[in-house]
């Protein structure tokens, strides 16, 4: 007896399963390409937010010192400076980690400099 849920038989069901699997594979491949394209932007936004938050936290701590010790504006200025230094150190650390994770290929062709031309 034929299955009433599949009026065209198992061949049609197998064909449908293959088409669905192909569509899922295409979407998965497109998703991987999109995530690769966005990884640079996400890294940049992460580094920018870490840098800004380091400066903000330093400024808030410096302002807190100013309020407690009544020595305006020196606590705020020192806090902002320390926040800037901390943010810069974090950027350098992250760029070193990124360089170690993805080293530059020495055999890759680069852009020619104006001095490299013989003409």
N, CA, C and O atoms as a GROMACS GRO file, in nm:
protein
  476
    1UNK      N    1   0.083  -0.117   0.000
    1UNK     CA    2   0.000   0.000   0.000
    1UNK      C    3   0.088   0.124   0.000
    1UNK      O    4   0.189   0.127   0.071
    2UNK      N    5   0.053   0.225  -0.078
    2UNK     CA    6   0.130   0.347  -0.092
    2UNK      C    7   0.107   0.438   0.028
    2UNK      O    8  -0.001   0.439   0.088
    3UNK      N    9   0.208   0.512   0.062
    3UNK     CA   10   0.199   0.605   0.174
    3UNK      C   11   0.119   0.727   0.129
    3UNK      O   12   0.156   0.790   0.030
    4UNK      N   13   0.008   0.763   0.198
    4UNK     CA   14  -0.073   0.877   0.154
    4UNK      C   15  -0.001   1.012   0.172
    4UNK      O   16  -0.039   1.110   0.108
    5UNK      N   17   0.099   1.017   0.257
    5UNK     CA   18   0.173   1.143   0.276
    5UNK      C   19   0.267   1.172   0.160
    5UNK      O   20   0.304   1.287   0.138
    6UNK      N   21   0.305   1.069   0.087
    6UNK     CA   22   0.398   1.084  -0.025
    6UNK      C   23   0.332   1.026  -0.150
    6UNK      O   24   0.360   0.912  -0.187
    7UNK      N   25   0.246   1.104  -0.215
    7UNK     CA   26   0.168   1.049  -0.326
    7UNK      C   27   0.254   1.013  -0.447
    7UNK      O   28   0.210   0.932  -0.529
    8UNK      N   29   0.373   1.070  -0.462
    8UNK     CA   30   0.454   1.044  -0.581
    8UNK      C   31   0.557   0.934  -0.560
    8UNK      O   32   0.634   0.903  -0.651
    9UNK      N   33   0.560   0.876  -0.443
    9UNK     CA   34   0.650   0.766  -0.417
    9UNK      C   35   0.781   0.811  -0.356
    9UNK      O   36   0.802   0.930  -0.331
   10UNK      N   37   0.868   0.716  -0.334
   10UNK     CA   38   0.995   0.743  -0.266
   10UNK      C   39   1.094   0.814  -0.358
   10UNK      O   40   1.184   0.881  -0.308
   11UNK      N   41   1.081   0.802  -0.488
   11UNK     CA   42   1.173   0.871  -0.579
   11UNK      C   43   1.159   1.022  -0.564
   11UNK      O   44   1.258   1.095  -0.559
   12UNK      N   45   1.035   1.070  -0.555
   12UNK     CA   46   1.012   1.213  -0.538
   12UNK      C   47   1.064   1.259  -0.402
   12UNK      O   48   1.119   1.368  -0.391
   13UNK      N   49   1.049   1.177  -0.302
   13UNK     CA   50   1.098   1.210  -0.168
   13UNK      C   51   1.250   1.216  -0.166
   13UNK      O   52   1.308   1.306  -0.105
   14UNK      N   53   1.314   1.122  -0.232
   14UNK     CA   54   1.461   1.124  -0.240
   14UNK      C   55   1.510   1.247  -0.316
   14UNK      O   56   1.608   1.310  -0.277
   15UNK      N   57   1.440   1.281  -0.424
   15UNK     CA   58   1.477   1.399  -0.503
   15UNK      C   59   1.463   1.526  -0.418
   15UNK      O   60   1.550   1.614  -0.421
   16UNK      N   61   1.354   1.534  -0.342
   16UNK     CA   62   1.333   1.649  -0.254
   16UNK      C   63   1.442   1.656  -0.147
   16UNK      O   64   1.493   1.765  -0.119
   17UNK      N   65   1.478   1.543  -0.088
   17UNK     CA   66   1.583   1.541   0.014
   17UNK      C   67   1.716   1.587  -0.042
   17UNK      O   68   1.791   1.658   0.025
   18UNK      N   69   1.745   1.548  -0.167
   18UNK     CA   70   1.870   1.592  -0.230
   18UNK      C   71   1.870   1.743  -0.255
   18UNK      O   72   1.970   1.810  -0.233
   19UNK      N   73   1.755   1.795  -0.301
   19UNK     CA   74   1.748   1.939  -0.326
   19UNK      C   75   1.760   2.019  -0.197
   19UNK      O   76   1.827   2.122  -0.193
   20UNK      N   77   1.696   1.971  -0.090
   20UNK     CA   78   1.705   2.039   0.039
   20UNK      C   79   1.849   2.035   0.091
   20UNK      O   80   1.899   2.135   0.143
   21UNK      N   81   1.915   1.921   0.078
   21UNK     CA   82   2.055   1.910   0.122
   21UNK      C   83   2.144   2.004   0.042
   21UNK      O   84   2.235   2.064   0.098
   22UNK      N   85   2.119   2.018  -0.088
   22UNK     CA   86   2.199   2.108  -0.171
   22UNK      C   87   2.179   2.253  -0.129
   22UNK      O   88   2.274   2.331  -0.124
   23UNK      N   89   2.056   2.289  -0.099
   23UNK     CA   90   2.027   2.427  -0.055
   23UNK      C   91   2.093   2.454   0.079
   23UNK      O   92   2.149   2.562   0.100
   24UNK      N   93   2.086   2.358   0.171
   24UNK     CA   94   2.153   2.375   0.301
   24UNK      C   95   2.303   2.390   0.283
   24UNK      O   96   2.366   2.472   0.350
   25UNK      N   97   2.362   2.313   0.193
   25UNK     CA   98   2.506   2.321   0.168
   25UNK      C   99   2.542   2.458   0.110
   25UNK      O  100   2.643   2.516   0.150
   26UNK      N  101   2.462   2.508   0.017
   26UNK     CA  102   2.488   2.640  -0.041
   26UNK      C  103   2.480   2.749   0.065
   26UNK      O  104   2.564   2.839   0.069
   27UNK      N  105   2.380   2.741   0.150
   27UNK     CA  106   2.367   2.842   0.256
   27UNK      C  107   2.481   2.833   0.355
   27UNK      O  108   2.530   2.936   0.403
   28UNK      N  109   2.524   2.712   0.386
   28UNK     CA  110   2.635   2.694   0.480
   28UNK      C  111   2.763   2.752   0.420
   28UNK      O  112   2.839   2.820   0.489
   29UNK      N  113   2.788   2.726   0.292
   29UNK     CA  114   2.906   2.780   0.226
   29UNK      C  115   2.899   2.932   0.218
   29UNK      O  116   3.000   2.999   0.239
   30UNK      N  117   2.783   2.987   0.189
   30UNK     CA  118   2.767   3.132   0.184
   30UNK      C  119   2.788   3.193   0.322
   30UNK      O  120   2.846   3.301   0.334
   31UNK      N  121   2.741   3.125   0.426
   31UNK     CA  122   2.759   3.174   0.562
   31UNK      C  123   2.905   3.175   0.602
   31UNK      O  124   2.950   3.266   0.672
   32UNK      N  125   2.981   3.073   0.560
   32UNK     CA  126   3.124   3.069   0.592
   32UNK      C  127   3.197   3.182   0.520
   32UNK      O  128   3.286   3.244   0.578
   33UNK      N  129   3.162   3.209   0.396
   33UNK     CA  130   3.226   3.317   0.322
   33UNK      C  131   3.195   3.451   0.387
   33UNK      O  132   3.283   3.537   0.398
   34UNK      N  133   3.072   3.470   0.428
   34UNK     CA  134   3.033   3.597   0.491
   34UNK      C  135   3.105   3.615   0.623
   34UNK      O  136   3.146   3.726   0.656
   35UNK      N  137   3.121   3.507   0.701
   35UNK     CA  138   3.188   3.521   0.830
   35UNK      C  139   3.336   3.551   0.810
   35UNK      O  140   3.396   3.623   0.890
   36UNK      N  141   3.396   3.497   0.705
   36UNK     CA  142   3.536   3.527   0.676
   36UNK      C  143   3.550   3.673   0.637
   36UNK      O  144   3.645   3.739   0.678
   37UNK      N  145   3.457   3.723   0.557
   37UNK     CA  146   3.463   3.862   0.514
   37UNK      C  147   3.443   3.958   0.630
   37UNK      O  148   3.500   4.067   0.632
   38UNK      N  149   3.362   3.919   0.728
   38UNK     CA  150   3.334   4.008   0.840
   38UNK      C  151   3.434   3.994   0.954
   38UNK      O  152   3.427   4.072   1.049
   39UNK      N  153   3.525   3.900   0.948
   39UNK     CA  154   3.615   3.879   1.061
   39UNK      C  155   3.708   3.999   1.082
   39UNK      O  156   3.740   4.033   1.196
   40UNK      N  157   3.751   4.062   0.975
   40UNK     CA  158   3.836   4.180   0.988
   40UNK      C  159   3.763   4.296   1.052
   40UNK      O  160   3.818   4.367   1.136
   41UNK      N  161   3.639   4.314   1.011
   41UNK     CA  162   3.561   4.422   1.069
   41UNK      C  163   3.531   4.396   1.216
   41UNK      O  164   3.535   4.488   1.297
   42UNK      N  165   3.500   4.272   1.250
   42UNK     CA  166   3.472   4.241   1.390
   42UNK      C  167   3.596   4.260   1.476
   42UNK      O  168   3.587   4.306   1.589
   43UNK      N  169   3.712   4.225   1.422
   43UNK     CA  170   3.836   4.246   1.496
   43UNK      C  171   3.861   4.395   1.516
   43UNK      O  172   3.900   4.437   1.625
   44UNK      N  173   3.838   4.474   1.413
   44UNK     CA  174   3.857   4.619   1.425
   44UNK      C  175   3.763   4.681   1.527
   44UNK      O  176   3.804   4.766   1.606
   45UNK      N  177   3.637   4.638   1.525
   45UNK     CA  178   3.542   4.692   1.622
   45UNK      C  179   3.577   4.648   1.763
   45UNK      O  180   3.561   4.726   1.858
   46UNK      N  181   3.626   4.525   1.779
   46UNK     CA  182   3.666   4.479   1.912
   46UNK      C  183   3.783   4.560   1.965
   46UNK      O  184   3.784   4.601   2.081
   47UNK      N  185   3.883   4.583   1.879
   47UNK     CA  186   4.000   4.660   1.921
   47UNK      C  187   3.962   4.805   1.952
   47UNK      O  188   4.011   4.862   2.049
   48UNK      N  189   3.875   4.863   1.872
   48UNK     CA  190   3.833   5.001   1.896
   48UNK      C  191   3.755   5.012   2.027
   48UNK      O  192   3.773   5.108   2.103
   49UNK      N  193   3.669   4.915   2.054
   49UNK     CA  194   3.592   4.921   2.179
   49UNK      C  195   3.682   4.899   2.300
   49UNK      O  196   3.661   4.962   2.404
   50UNK      N  197   3.781   4.812   2.289
   50UNK     CA  198   3.874   4.793   2.400
   50UNK      C  199   3.955   4.920   2.426
   50UNK      O  200   3.977   4.957   2.541
   51UNK      N  201   3.998   4.986   2.319
   51UNK     CA  202   4.075   5.108   2.333
   51UNK      C  203   3.991   5.218   2.398
   51UNK      O  204   4.035   5.285   2.491
   52UNK      N  205   3.868   5.236   2.348
   52UNK     CA  206   3.781   5.340   2.404
   52UNK      C  207   3.744   5.309   2.548
   52UNK      O  208   3.738   5.400   2.630
   53UNK      N  209   3.719   5.183   2.579
   53UNK     CA  210   3.681   5.150   2.716
   53UNK      C  211   3.797   5.170   2.812
   53UNK      O  212   3.776   5.208   2.927
   54UNK      N  213   3.920   5.144   2.768
   54UNK     CA  214   4.036   5.166   2.855
   54UNK      C  215   4.049   5.315   2.888
   54UNK      O  216   4.077   5.350   3.003
   55UNK      N  217   4.028   5.401   2.790
   55UNK     CA  218   4.036   5.545   2.815
   55UNK      C  219   3.921   5.589   2.906
   55UNK      O  220   3.941   5.669   2.997
   56UNK      N  221   3.801   5.537   2.882
   56UNK     CA  222   3.686   5.573   2.964
   56UNK      C  223   3.703   5.529   3.109
   56UNK      O  224   3.675   5.606   3.201
   57UNK      N  225   3.750   5.408   3.129
   57UNK     CA  226   3.771   5.358   3.266
   57UNK      C  227   3.880   5.440   3.336
   57UNK      O  228   3.865   5.475   3.453
   58UNK      N  229   3.987   5.470   3.264
   58UNK     CA  230   4.092   5.553   3.324
   58UNK      C  231   4.041   5.690   3.362
   58UNK      O  232   4.073   5.742   3.469
   59UNK      N  233   3.960   5.750   3.274
   59UNK     CA  234   3.903   5.881   3.306
   59UNK      C  235   3.809   5.876   3.424
   59UNK      O  236   3.812   5.966   3.509
   60UNK      N  237   3.726   5.774   3.431
   60UNK     CA  238   3.634   5.763   3.545
   60UNK      C  239   3.708   5.740   3.676
   60UNK      O  240   3.672   5.796   3.779
   61UNK      N  241   3.812   5.657   3.673
   61UNK     CA  242   3.891   5.636   3.795
   61UNK      C  243   3.962   5.765   3.837
   61UNK      O  244   3.969   5.797   3.955
   62UNK      N  245   4.014   5.837   3.740
   62UNK     CA  246   4.080   5.965   3.771
   62UNK      C  247   3.982   6.066   3.826
   62UNK      O  248   4.015   6.141   3.919
   63UNK      N  249   3.861   6.070   3.772
   63UNK     CA  250   3.759   6.161   3.824
   63UNK      C  251   3.720   6.122   3.967
   63UNK      O  252   3.698   6.207   4.052
   64UNK      N  253   3.714   5.990   3.991
   64UNK     CA  254   3.686   5.944   4.127
   64UNK      C  255   3.793   5.987   4.225
   64UNK      O  256   3.763   6.026   4.338
   65UNK      N  257   3.918   5.980   4.183
   65UNK     CA  258   4.029   6.027   4.268
   65UNK      C  259   4.016   6.177   4.292
   65UNK      O  260   4.040   6.225   4.403
   66UNK      N  261   3.976   6.252   4.188
   66UNK     CA  262   3.957   6.397   4.205
   66UNK      C  263   3.849   6.427   4.309
   66UNK      O  264   3.866   6.517   4.392
   67UNK      N  265   3.740   6.354   4.303
   67UNK     CA  266   3.629   6.379   4.396
   67UNK      C  267   3.671   6.345   4.538
   67UNK      O  268   3.640   6.420   4.632
   68UNK      N  269   3.740   6.232   4.556
   68UNK     CA  270   3.778   6.189   4.690
   68UNK      C  271   3.887   6.279   4.749
   68UNK      O  272   3.879   6.317   4.865
   69UNK      N  273   3.987   6.311   4.670
   69UNK     CA  274   4.102   6.387   4.722
   69UNK      C  275   4.094   6.537   4.694
   69UNK      O  276   4.185   6.610   4.733
   70UNK      N  277   3.989   6.584   4.628
   70UNK     CA  278   3.970   6.725   4.592
   70UNK      C  279   4.097   6.788   4.533
   70UNK      O  280   4.147   6.889   4.582
   71UNK      N  281   4.145   6.725   4.430
   71UNK     CA  282   4.266   6.778   4.363
   71UNK      C  283   4.241   6.794   4.213
   71UNK      O  284   4.325   6.758   4.132
   72UNK      N  285   4.125   6.850   4.177
   72UNK     CA  286   4.090   6.866   4.036
   72UNK      C  287   4.195   6.948   3.964
   72UNK      O  288   4.253   7.037   4.026
   73UNK      N  289   4.224   6.926   3.843
   73UNK     CA  290   4.189   6.824   3.745
   73UNK      C  291   4.297   6.717   3.731
   73UNK      O  292   4.296   6.642   3.634
   74UNK      N  293   4.389   6.709   3.826
   74UNK     CA  294   4.506   6.623   3.807
   74UNK      C  295   4.471   6.475   3.805
   74UNK      O  296   4.529   6.400   3.728
   75UNK      N  297   4.379   6.432   3.887
   75UNK     CA  298   4.340   6.292   3.887
   75UNK      C  299   4.279   6.251   3.754
   75UNK      O  300   4.308   6.144   3.701
   76UNK      N  301   4.194   6.337   3.699
   76UNK     CA  302   4.131   6.310   3.570
   76UNK      C  303   4.236   6.304   3.459
   76UNK      O  304   4.231   6.215   3.374
   77UNK      N  305   4.328   6.397   3.459
   77UNK     CA  306   4.432   6.400   3.355
   77UNK      C  307   4.522   6.276   3.363
   77UNK      O  308   4.555   6.216   3.261
   78UNK      N  309   4.562   6.240   3.484
   78UNK     CA  310   4.646   6.122   3.500
   78UNK      C  311   4.568   5.996   3.463
   78UNK      O  312   4.623   5.906   3.399
   79UNK      N  313   4.442   5.989   3.502
   79UNK     CA  314   4.359   5.873   3.468
   79UNK      C  315   4.341   5.859   3.318
   79UNK      O  316   4.349   5.748   3.265
   80UNK      N  317   4.317   5.970   3.248
   80UNK     CA  318   4.304   5.964   3.102
   80UNK      C  319   4.435   5.920   3.037
   80UNK      O  320   4.435   5.841   2.943
   81UNK      N  321   4.546   5.973   3.087
   81UNK     CA  322   4.676   5.935   3.031
   81UNK      C  323   4.703   5.785   3.053
   81UNK      O  324   4.748   5.716   2.962
   82UNK      N  325   4.675   5.736   3.173
   82UNK     CA  326   4.696   5.594   3.200
   82UNK      C  327   4.601   5.507   3.118
   82UNK      O  328   4.638   5.399   3.072
   83UNK      N  329   4.478   5.554   3.098
   83UNK     CA  330   4.384   5.481   3.013
   83UNK      C  331   4.432   5.475   2.869
   83UNK      O  332   4.419   5.372   2.803
   84UNK      N  333   4.487   5.584   2.819
   84UNK     CA  334   4.540   5.587   2.683
   84UNK      C  335   4.658   5.492   2.669
   84UNK      O  336   4.667   5.418   2.571
   85UNK      N  337   4.747   5.492   2.766
   85UNK     CA  338   4.862   5.402   2.762
   85UNK      C  339   4.816   5.256   2.768
   85UNK      O  340   4.866   5.172   2.694
   86UNK      N  341   4.721   5.227   2.856
   86UNK     CA  342   4.669   5.091   2.866
   86UNK      C  343   4.602   5.047   2.736
   86UNK      O  344   4.623   4.934   2.692
   87UNK      N  345   4.523   5.135   2.675
   87UNK     CA  346   4.460   5.102   2.548
   87UNK      C  347   4.561   5.078   2.438
   87UNK      O  348   4.544   4.986   2.358
   88UNK      N  349   4.666   5.157   2.434
   88UNK     CA  350   4.771   5.140   2.333
   88UNK      C  351   4.844   5.008   2.353
   88UNK      O  352   4.873   4.938   2.256
   89UNK      N  353   4.874   4.973   2.477
   89UNK     CA  354   4.941   4.845   2.505
   89UNK      C  355   4.852   4.728   2.464
   89UNK      O  356   4.900   4.629   2.410
   90UNK      N  357   4.721   4.740   2.488
   90UNK     CA  358   4.628   4.634   2.447
   90UNK      C  359   4.624   4.621   2.295
   90UNK      O  360   4.618   4.509   2.243
   91UNK      N  361   4.628   4.733   2.223
   91UNK     CA  362   4.629   4.726   2.076
   91UNK      C  363   4.755   4.658   2.025
   91UNK      O  364   4.749   4.577   1.933
   92UNK      N  365   4.869   4.691   2.084
   92UNK     CA  366   4.995   4.629   2.042
   92UNK      C  367   4.994   4.480   2.071
   92UNK      O  368   5.037   4.400   1.988
   93UNK      N  369   4.945   4.442   2.188
   93UNK     CA  370   4.937   4.300   2.224
   93UNK      C  371   4.847   4.224   2.129
   93UNK      O  372   4.882   4.114   2.084
   94UNK      N  373   4.732   4.280   2.097
   94UNK     CA  374   4.638   4.212   2.008
   94UNK      C  375   4.694   4.201   1.866
   94UNK      O  376   4.674   4.100   1.800
   95UNK      N  377   4.763   4.305   1.820
   95UNK     CA  378   4.821   4.298   1.685
   95UNK      C  379   4.933   4.195   1.678
   95UNK      O  380   4.951   4.130   1.575
   96UNK      N  381   5.009   4.180   1.784
   96UNK     CA  382   5.113   4.076   1.786
   96UNK      C  383   5.051   3.937   1.784
   96UNK      O  384   5.100   3.848   1.714
   97UNK      N  385   4.944   3.918   1.860
   97UNK     CA  386   4.876   3.789   1.860
   97UNK      C  387   4.820   3.758   1.723
   97UNK      O  388   4.827   3.644   1.676
   98UNK      N  389   4.763   3.858   1.657
   98UNK     CA  390   4.707   3.838   1.524
   98UNK      C  391   4.816   3.806   1.423
   98UNK      O  392   4.797   3.722   1.336
   99UNK      N  393   4.930   3.871   1.434
   99UNK     CA  394   5.040   3.845   1.343
   99UNK      C  395   5.096   3.705   1.364
   99UNK      O  396   5.132   3.638   1.267
  100UNK      N  397   5.104   3.660   1.487
  100UNK     CA  398   5.153   3.525   1.514
  100UNK      C  399   5.054   3.420   1.465
  100UNK      O  400   5.094   3.313   1.420
  101UNK      N  401   4.925   3.450   1.475
  101UNK     CA  402   4.823   3.354   1.431
  101UNK      C  403   4.816   3.345   1.279
  101UNK      O  404   4.789   3.238   1.225
  102UNK      N  405   4.840   3.456   1.210
  102UNK     CA  406   4.833   3.461   1.063
  102UNK      C  407   4.957   3.530   1.009
  102UNK      O  408   4.950   3.648   0.974
  103UNK      N  409   5.071   3.460   1.002
  103UNK     CA  410   5.193   3.526   0.955
  103UNK      C  411   5.184   3.561   0.806
  103UNK      O  412   5.110   3.499   0.730
  104UNK      N  413   5.260   3.660   0.769
  104UNK     CA  414   5.265   3.706   0.630
  104UNK      C  415   5.349   3.608   0.549
  104UNK      O  416   5.457   3.567   0.592
  105UNK      N  417   5.300   3.573   0.431
  105UNK     CA  418   5.372   3.481   0.342
  105UNK      C  419   5.486   3.558   0.275
  105UNK      O  420   5.460   3.655   0.204
  106UNK      N  421   5.613   3.518   0.297
  106UNK     CA  422   5.724   3.591   0.236
  106UNK      C  423   5.728   3.576   0.084
  106UNK      O  424   5.791   3.657   0.016
  107UNK      N  425   5.662   3.475   0.030
  107UNK     CA  426   5.661   3.453  -0.114
  107UNK      C  427   5.548   3.530  -0.184
  107UNK      O  428   5.540   3.530  -0.307
  108UNK      N  429   5.462   3.594  -0.106
  108UNK     CA  430   5.350   3.666  -0.165
  108UNK      C  431   5.399   3.788  -0.240
  108UNK      O  432   5.492   3.857  -0.196
  109UNK      N  433   5.337   3.814  -0.353
  109UNK     CA  434   5.376   3.932  -0.431
  109UNK      C  435   5.317   4.055  -0.366
  109UNK      O  436   5.202   4.054  -0.322
  110UNK      N  437   5.394   4.158  -0.360
  110UNK     CA  438   5.348   4.283  -0.299
  110UNK      C  439   5.331   4.391  -0.403
  110UNK      O  440   5.351   4.367  -0.522
  111UNK      N  441   5.294   4.507  -0.359
  111UNK     CA  442   5.281   4.619  -0.450
  111UNK      C  443   5.419   4.673  -0.483
  111UNK      O  444   5.507   4.680  -0.397
  112UNK      N  445   5.437   4.711  -0.607
  112UNK     CA  446   5.565   4.767  -0.647
  112UNK      C  447   5.574   4.912  -0.602
  112UNK      O  448   5.476   4.987  -0.604
  113UNK      N  449   5.692   4.949  -0.564
  113UNK     CA  450   5.720   5.086  -0.525
  113UNK      C  451   5.754   5.165  -0.650
  113UNK      O  452   5.793   5.107  -0.751
  114UNK      N  453   5.741   5.296  -0.644
  114UNK     CA  454   5.776   5.378  -0.759
  114UNK      C  455   5.923   5.365  -0.795
  114UNK      O  456   5.960   5.380  -0.911
  115UNK      N  457   6.006   5.336  -0.697
  115UNK     CA  458   6.150   5.324  -0.723
  115UNK      C  459   6.185   5.191  -0.787
  115UNK      O  460   6.295   5.176  -0.841
  116UNK      N  461   6.093   5.092  -0.782
  116UNK     CA  462   6.120   4.961  -0.839
  116UNK      C  463   6.110   4.958  -0.991
  116UNK      O  464   6.159   4.865  -1.054
  117UNK      N  465   6.048   5.059  -1.050
  117UNK     CA  466   6.030   5.058  -1.195
  117UNK      C  467   6.160   5.095  -1.264
  117UNK      O  468   6.230   5.188  -1.223
  118UNK      N  469   6.191   5.022  -1.369
  118UNK     CA  470   6.313   5.047  -1.447
  118UNK      C  471   6.290   5.152  -1.553
  118UNK      O  472   6.388   5.206  -1.606
  119UNK      N  473   6.168   5.185  -1.586
  119UNK     CA  474   6.140   5.276  -1.696
  119UNK      C  475   6.166   5.418  -1.659
  119UNK      O  476   6.147   5.508  -1.741
   0.00000   0.00000   0.00000
